[in-house]
Amino acid sequence: MGIALKKVAKRWMKEPGFREGYEALEEEFSVAGLLIEARTRSHLTQAELADRMGTSQSTIARLESGKAKPTLSTLRKLAKATGMHLKITLEPKARSKKERGKHAA
């Protein structure tokens, strides 16, 4: 019997440097999660999605693992292949109390 992933992640977050490294890759993890979600919502295997996109299953696996960064063209192909609409947004970053205090003066 293994240890629950949430427990391990919680423990790792306390390790020096781990949290910073994790947060630095947060956007990559988020994109990879969105790609997986789009594929699974469309009830496609990696191989089926790859076929629809004109690429290989290993390319889809690399994208979903976060090892490869998708281009805008790839995101468009994936959206079309999964019957989804691509929408990219830039959102304001939440400011810390320290940052808000600097600009209040």
Phi, psi and omega in degrees: 000132183268175177271139180298138182303320181299320179294319180294314180299319179298318179294316181295327181298338179277345181287138179302131177087335183294312182302316180298317178296319179296314181293328177295331181259006184304319181294320178297317178297321181295315179297314180301318178297320178295322179294317178297316181298318180298317181293314183290325176296331180272002179056044180246146170277168176301319181296319180294317178296316179301317180298316179295329182269350182074037180225192181255159177298324181294329175294317178298318179299318179294320178297316183288337179274347183087001181285338177237140179263124182288144173277168177298321178300317179295319178297321178296315179298318181295317179300314180297316182294333181260002180072029182246170178252130178276128178223121180246132180232154170244128184239148178300142179280138177292129181269144177284166178300324180296316179294320180296323180295326180295323185269354182281338185287000000 
